[in-house]
Amino acid sequence: MRTERGWRRVYATGWVVSAGITLVAFRMWQLHLHEVEQRAEEAERTRDEVAGRRAVEERLRIARELHDSLTHSISVVQVQAGVAVHLARKRGEEVSPALLAIAEAGADAARELRATLGVLRSHDEDDGSGLDRLPDLMGRTRSAGLPASVTVTGTPRPLPRDVDQAAYRIVQEALTNVTRHAGQASATVHLCYGPDALTVQVDDDGTAASQTAAPQTAAPGLGLIGMRERVSSLGGLLQAGPRQSGGFRVRAELPLRASS
């Protein structure tokens, strides 16, 4: 009887010791797992910080390059155009629309460059462009000799900032391509406000073949390539190509999201 009780005590003690060892081992495993997770989070945080610093450094480098390479050239265009306008008026001559368009384009380019440099030097992606500037853009386009009109369907309403900016830039780039590559042409801009998307469409009746080649001759990131990147970043769809009736069409569907 005593031997049996002794064995029971031994078994009970063994179970208690085993359970204690198991509990300690489990706790040590939890602490080890927590330490591993902390190290992983710290490593990820460090990688994000390094990537963030590199991105900021790259933005500043691009800003310096743009400032050094473009500011002087744009200033020269502005000054020369201003002098030409002044001399023409001083001689009592009529200033040509093309010269006035150059002067306006130079001033607009200077404003755009300042806004872009400001964006690159900050963390704000808003460069100040939007469809509220569309009337001025259309005015400059007509001054440059391209007949252009705008039609709006649906109910205009405030747009998310990135959609508003992308819509303006798409119209701006499409009209620029028409001016440069379509020859004698006219253009129409159509904005359609739908329940879930804004559709931007720019049509012209010029020579489509030269416009199709434009992305190959333009600098990387500009022209149709740049438009496609803007639309893709918003989850939208871009269609660009010759029309069956002649000319060229750029059509972008930009999904609308609730403004934050």
Residue pairs with C-beta under 8 A, 6 or more apart in sequence:
59 120
59 121
60 120
60 121
62 120
63 117
63 120
63 121
66 113
66 116
66 117
66 120
67 117
70 113
71 113
74 106
74 109
74 110
74 113
75 110
77 102
77 106
77 109
78 103
78 106
78 107
78 110
81 99
81 102
81 103
81 106
82 103
84 99
85 95
85 99
85 100
85 103
88 94
88 95
88 96
88 99
89 95
97 143
97 145
98 144
98 145
100 143
101 140
101 143
101 144
101 145
104 140
104 143
105 140
105 144
108 140
112 127
112 129
115 127
115 128
115 129
116 127
118 127
119 125
119 126
119 127
125 162
126 161
126 165
127 165
129 165
129 168
129 169
129 172
130 159
130 161
130 164
130 165
130 167
130 168
131 159
131 164
131 167
131 168
131 191
133 168
134 150
134 168
134 171
134 189
137 168
137 171
137 172
137 175
138 148
138 149
138 150
138 189
141 148
141 175
141 179
141 187
142 148
144 179
145 179
146 175
146 178
146 179
146 185
146 186
146 187
147 186
147 187
148 175
148 186
148 187
148 188
148 189
149 187
149 188
149 189
150 188
150 189
150 190
150 191
151 188
151 189
151 190
151 191
152 190
152 191
152 192
152 193
153 190
153 191
153 192
153 193
154 191
154 192
154 193
154 194
155 193
156 191
156 193
157 193
158 259
159 167
159 198
159 256
159 259
160 256
160 257
160 258
160 259
160 260
161 259
162 233
162 234
163 198
163 234
163 254
163 255
163 256
163 257
166 230
166 231
166 234
166 252
166 254
167 191
167 198
167 200
167 252
167 254
169 226
169 227
169 230
170 200
170 202
170 227
170 230
170 231
170 250
170 252
171 189
171 200
171 202
173 222
173 223
173 224
173 226
173 227
174 187
174 189
174 202
174 227
174 250
175 187
175 189
175 202
177 211
177 214
177 223
177 224
177 248
177 250
178 185
178 187
178 202
178 204
178 206
178 211
178 248
180 214
181 206
181 207
181 210
181 211
181 213
181 214
182 204
182 206
182 207
182 208
182 210
182 211
182 247
182 248
183 206
183 207
183 210
184 206
185 204
185 205
185 206
185 207
185 247
186 204
186 205
187 202
187 203
187 204
188 202
188 203
188 204
189 200
189 201
189 202
190 199
190 200
190 201
190 202
190 203
191 198
191 199
191 200
191 201
192 198
192 199
192 201
194 256
196 255
196 256
197 236
197 253
197 254
197 255
197 256
198 253
198 254
198 256
199 251
199 252
199 253
199 254
200 250
200 251
200 252
200 254
201 249
201 250
201 251
201 252
202 249
202 250
202 251
203 243
203 247
203 248
203 249
204 247
204 248
204 249
205 245
205 246
205 247
206 247
206 248
208 241
208 242
208 243
208 246
208 247
208 248
209 242
211 248
212 241
212 242
212 248
214 223
214 224
215 222
215 223
215 224
215 225
218 225
221 229
224 238
224 240
224 250
227 238
227 240
227 250
227 252
228 238
228 240
231 237
231 238
231 252
231 253
231 254
232 238
234 254
234 255
235 255
236 252
236 253
236 254
236 255
237 252
237 253
238 250
238 251
238 252
238 253
239 249
239 250
239 251
239 252
240 248
240 249
240 250
240 251
241 248
241 249
242 248
242 249
243 249
